[in-house]
Amino acid sequence: METIATMTGLGHQQAFSALLQQHAGIVFKVANTYARLPEDRADLAQEIAAQLWHAWPKYDSARSFSTWMYRVALNVAISHVRVQSMRNRHDAVPLDDALHDVADTGAIDHESDQHLRLLQGFIARQPPLDRALLLLYLEDRPQREIAEILGISEANVSTKVGRLKQRLRDEL
């Protein structure tokens, strides 16, 4: 089986760098979702990139790179949240205006902006796994891919999404 490096004619490090650059949006979305302050986001993004590089030799090119990347990035981010919550003695890491930098929202009217902020607040109050699930769901990732990234069954994805939708309806 060909590796990504041999398929692209690039060396091991160059292939990784090219893929990381091509999918950098994943790192930034995850970092922006799981870290509050700009410097924390930068640190988390750097930690995600380092862990991706560390895990790179284990990447199976028969699988989608973005799926693998999300899985690593979310695991790093969830670990980051656990460490931060132990330090700060609170569980939630709220989202803020940084999501606007990641989401291509175009022109947003006041009402849409208010809905986006309510959604951000809802997501911020969820446990780390549910936040990851919502992030992937809102990106229209297939249930199968969400299940693979999060390491849960497709049925569990469906159940959790249904429950989160109901909580969102109840709350808003």
N, C-alpha and C positions, 0 to 999 in steps of 0.2 A: 504494500500500500504506500502510495506517495505521501510525503508529508507536505505541509504548506510551504516549507522552505524549498523543497525540490520542485514543487509545482510552479512556484513563482520565480524560481531561479535565484532566490535571495538566500543569504546566510541565515542562520538561526536567529541572531539578534536583529537583523534587518527585517526579517519576516514579522517578528514580534512587534517591532517598532511601527511598521507599516499598518498592521492590523490594529494596534492600540490607537494610532492616530486616526484611522478610518472610523473607529467606534468610540472615540473619545467622549461623545455625547452620553454614553451609558455611564461612564465614570462620573461625569459632572451631574447627571440627574440623580444618581444614587447619593453622591456627596451632598448635594443640595437638599435632598430629602431627609438625610439623617444627621446633618450638622447645622447648628444655628448660626454661629458667627463666621464671617468670611475666612478668618484665619483657621478655624476648625475645619471648614469645608476644604481649604487648600491642603491641610494636613491629612484629612481623610482621603482626598483624591490621590495624594502622593502615596499613602499607605495602600490604597487599592492597587495602584500601578505597581508598587513593589511586590505585593502579593500575587498579582497576575504574572509578573516576571518569574517569581519563585515557582508558581504552579505551571508555567508554560511548558516545561518538559513533559508534563503529564497530560497535556491537552491532546485529545483524540480528534484528529482532523476529519473523521467520519461524522462528527457532530457539528452543529452550527456554532461558529465562533461566538456570535453574540449571546447565544444561550449560555455557553460556558462562561463568558465574561460576566454576564448578569449574576450567575450563581456565585462566582468568586467575589464580585463586588458587593453583593448583598450580604454574604457571610461576613466579610470584613466590616461592613457598615453595622450589622447587627451586633457583632462583637464590640465595636466602638461604642454603640449605644449602651450596652451592658456595663462596660467599664465606666463610661461617663455617669450613668445612673447610680452606680455604686459610689462614685466620688461625690456626686451632687445630691444623692438621696431623693431623686425624682426620676420617673420613668419616661416622660415625654420629652422629645426634642422637637419643638414646634417649627413648622415651616414659616417662611416669611416671604418678602418680596423677591427673593432670589429665584423662586419658581418661575417668575416672569422672565428671567433671563434664560431659562432652559426651555420653557414652553413657547412655541411659536404661536402667540395669541393674536398677532396683528392688532388691529384697532379694537379696543375693548371699551364698551360703554360703561357707565357707572353701575348699572344693574348687573351686567356680566361680571364686572370687577368684584362686586359684592358677593355674587354667587361663588366666584373663584376663591375669595377669602374664606367663605363659610366652608367650602370643600377642603381648603388647606387646613383650617382649624380642626375639622373632623379627622382628617388623615393624621394630623399631628398628635391627636389624643389616642390613637390606636397603638396597640403593642407592635413591636418591630416586625414580626412576621406578617401581621395584617397590613402594615404600611407597605411592605414589599409587595404583597399581593395586590394591593390597590394600585401601586405604581405600575406594575406589569399589566393589570387589567385596563387601566386608563390608557395604556399604550396600544391597546387592542392586540395584545399577544394571545395566541391560541392557548386554550386550557391545557393542552398537552405540554406545551412549552413552559407555561407557568408551573405546572406540576414538576417538570424536570428541573427547572431552576431552583425551586423551593424544596425539592425533595419530598413532596407529598403526592398523594394520588390525585388523579383527575377528578374523581368523585369528591374528594376533600376540597379541591379548588372550587368546584361548583357550589358545594354547601357553604363554604366560607364566603364566597362572593354573594350568594343569596342572603346570608345573614348580615353581611356588611351593608348591602343595599337597603335591607329592612331597617337597620340601625340608622342609616343616613336619612331615610324617609321619616322615621320617628323623631329624629333629632332636629331636622330642618323643617 
